[in-house]
Amino acid sequence: MKYRSVFDIIGPIMLGPSSSHTAGAARIGILARKLFLKEPKRIKVHFYGSFAQTYEGHATDIAVVGGVLNLDVADPALPDSLRLASARGIDVEIIPEEAIPEHPNTVRIELYRDEDWLSVTGISIGGGQVQITDYSGFPLKLSGENPTMLILHKDAYGAVAKVTQCLMNECINIGHMEVSRLMKGDLALMVIETDEAPTSETVARIQEQSHIQKVVVLEP
């Protein structure tokens, strides 16, 4: 693992008690909220491994819910996130799971609002650093540290080319790109990391292309 600063080693500025079980958990919640694009009315949190065993003592449940509420890891309101969620009419369910995960610090967050639903699985890898490993059934490795576009689209000829053409027209360089699909000809997901964040005009052009269903932009 490449460290970019001393804070990658000693951990982030945060409310304790743990950079992996608290700060990392909050950041997974923040990313889940950004991917959902709106405030949910229901939050289901599934804890696995070490998270399932220690979430109460390390306030991991409070951290995840606070992240979903868009509270930063150092926000003094973070410890009060469960009460804040209740005050906003958000139903929260915490579920410790017995299944053994690949990584001990694993959480799956399900967000609901009206007909919209999203499932995000993330792992806390230490020092407050995280990875999103699953987006509603699509496997991926997403840290949220670089400008990233997640594009849901039909698995159809030319869909990828149309998106990359839009980025090329705006002189936006692609640093990393992954494409996966659930089934041939079914729903697919593009994950594109870029050197700079796309403008709202670029996102709108991509959204207008045939076969594109949803575009989500994550900025660091």
C-alpha positions in Angstrom: 0.0 0.0 0.0 1.4 3.4 -1.0 1.2 6.1 1.7 0.7 9.7 0.5 1.0 11.5 3.8 1.6 10.8 7.5 -2.2 10.8 8.1 -2.3 7.6 6.1 -0.2 6.0 8.8 -1.4 7.7 12.1 -5.0 8.0 10.9 -7.3 10.9 10.1 -8.6 13.8 12.2 -11.7 12.2 13.7 -13.9 11.4 16.6 -12.8 8.1 18.1 -12.3 5.5 19.2 -10.9 3.7 16.1 -9.7 4.8 12.7 -10.8 1.5 11.1 -13.9 0.8 13.1 -15.2 4.4 13.4 -13.6 6.8 10.8 -13.4 4.1 8.1 -17.0 3.0 8.8 -18.2 6.6 8.6 -16.4 7.1 5.2 -18.1 4.0 3.8 -21.4 5.5 4.9 -20.5 8.8 3.2 -19.7 7.0 0.0 -22.9 5.1 0.1 -24.9 8.3 0.5 -23.1 9.9 -2.4 -23.9 6.9 -4.6 -27.5 6.9 -3.6 -27.8 10.6 -4.5 -30.5 11.4 -1.9 -31.3 11.0 1.8 -32.8 7.6 2.4 -35.9 6.8 4.5 -34.6 3.5 5.6 -31.1 2.2 6.3 -30.2 -1.4 6.9 -26.6 -2.0 8.1 -25.2 -5.5 7.9 -21.9 -6.0 9.9 -19.5 -8.9 9.2 -16.4 -10.2 10.9 -14.8 -7.9 13.4 -17.4 -5.2 12.7 -20.2 -7.6 13.8 -18.3 -8.5 17.0 -17.3 -5.0 18.2 -19.6 -2.5 16.5 -21.2 -1.4 19.8 -18.0 -0.8 21.7 -16.4 1.0 18.7 -19.5 3.0 17.8 -19.3 1.5 14.3 -23.1 1.6 13.9 -23.2 5.3 14.9 -20.4 6.0 12.5 -22.0 4.3 9.5 -25.3 6.0 10.0 -23.6 9.4 10.6 -21.8 8.9 7.2 -25.1 8.2 5.5 -26.4 11.4 7.0 -23.4 13.2 5.4 -21.7 13.9 8.7 -17.9 14.1 8.4 -15.7 11.8 10.5 -14.7 14.9 12.7 -18.2 16.3 12.9 -19.2 16.8 16.6 -22.7 15.7 15.7 -21.5 12.3 14.6 -22.0 10.6 18.0 -25.6 11.7 17.9 -26.3 10.2 14.5 -28.9 7.6 15.6 -31.0 10.2 17.3 -30.6 12.5 14.3 -31.8 9.8 11.9 -34.8 9.1 14.1 -35.7 12.8 14.2 -35.6 12.9 10.4 -38.0 9.9 10.2 -35.3 7.5 9.0 -35.7 3.9 10.0 -32.4 2.3 11.0 -31.8 -1.5 11.3 -28.5 -2.9 12.5 -27.9 -6.6 11.6 -24.7 -8.4 12.9 -24.1 -11.3 10.5 -22.5 -14.6 11.2 -21.1 -15.2 7.7 -17.3 -15.0 7.5 -16.2 -12.2 5.0 -13.0 -12.0 3.0 -12.0 -8.9 5.0 -12.7 -8.7 8.7 -14.0 -5.1 8.6 -16.9 -5.5 6.2 -20.2 -3.7 6.1 -23.1 -3.9 3.6 -25.4 -0.9 3.6 -28.8 -1.0 2.0 -30.5 2.3 1.4 -34.2 2.8 0.6 -36.4 5.7 -0.5 -39.8 5.2 -2.2 -39.0 2.9 -5.2 -35.3 3.5 -5.1 -32.9 1.0 -3.5 -29.1 0.6 -3.3 -26.8 -1.9 -1.8 -23.2 -1.0 -1.1 -20.5 -3.2 0.5 -17.4 -1.6 1.8 -14.3 -2.6 3.8 -12.2 -0.5 6.2 -8.6 -1.2 5.5 -7.0 0.8 8.3 -6.0 4.4 9.0 -9.4 5.6 7.9 -8.9 4.3 4.4 -11.8 2.3 2.7 -12.8 0.5 -0.4 -16.2 -0.1 -1.9 -16.2 -3.6 -3.1 -19.8 -4.1 -4.4 -22.4 -1.8 -5.9 -25.8 -3.5 -6.1 -24.2 -6.8 -7.2 -21.4 -5.3 -9.3 -17.9 -6.1 -7.9 -15.5 -3.2 -7.9 -12.6 -1.6 -6.1 -13.5 2.0 -5.3 -11.7 4.2 -2.8 -13.4 7.6 -3.5 -9.9 9.2 -3.5 -10.0 10.2 -7.2 -12.8 11.8 -9.4 -14.9 8.7 -10.4 -17.9 8.2 -12.6 -20.2 5.2 -12.1 -22.3 4.7 -15.2 -25.1 2.1 -15.3 -26.0 1.2 -18.8 -27.4 -1.6 -21.0 -24.8 -4.0 -22.1 -25.0 -3.0 -25.8 -22.6 -2.4 -28.7 -21.1 1.1 -28.7 -22.1 2.1 -25.2 -18.6 2.3 -23.8 -17.3 4.1 -27.0 -20.0 6.8 -26.7 -19.0 7.5 -23.1 -15.3 7.7 -23.8 -15.9 9.9 -26.8 -17.8 12.4 -24.6 -14.8 12.5 -22.2 -12.3 12.8 -25.2 -14.3 15.8 -26.5 -13.9 17.6 -23.2 -10.2 16.6 -23.0 -10.8 14.6 -19.8 -8.1 12.0 -19.3 -9.1 8.5 -18.0 -6.7 7.2 -15.4 -8.5 3.8 -14.8 -11.6 2.1 -16.2 -13.5 -1.1 -15.4 -16.6 -2.5 -17.1 -18.6 -5.4 -15.7 -22.0 -6.9 -16.5 -24.5 -9.1 -14.7 -25.5 -11.0 -17.8 -24.8 -10.6 -21.5 -27.2 -8.0 -22.9 -28.4 -7.0 -19.5 -27.4 -4.3 -17.1 -23.7 -3.3 -17.0 -21.5 -0.9 -15.0 -18.7 1.4 -16.1 -16.4 2.7 -13.4 -14.1 5.5 -14.7 -11.5 7.3 -12.7 -10.4 10.6 -14.3 -7.6 13.1 -13.7 -10.2 15.9 -13.1 -13.9 15.9 -12.3 -16.2 16.0 -15.3 -18.4 19.1 -15.6 -22.1 19.0 -15.2 -22.4 19.6 -19.0 -20.2 16.5 -19.7 -22.3 14.4 -17.3 -25.5 15.6 -19.1 -24.0 14.7 -22.5 -23.2 11.2 -21.3 -26.6 10.8 -19.7 -28.2 11.7 -23.1 -26.4 8.8 -24.9 -28.4 5.7 -25.9 -28.4 2.8 -23.4 -27.2 5.0 -20.5 -29.5 4.7 -17.5 -27.7 6.5 -14.6 -24.6 8.5 -14.1 -23.1 9.1 -10.6 -20.0 11.3 -10.0 -17.9 10.9 -6.9 -15.4 13.7 -6.1 -12.8 13.4 -3.4 
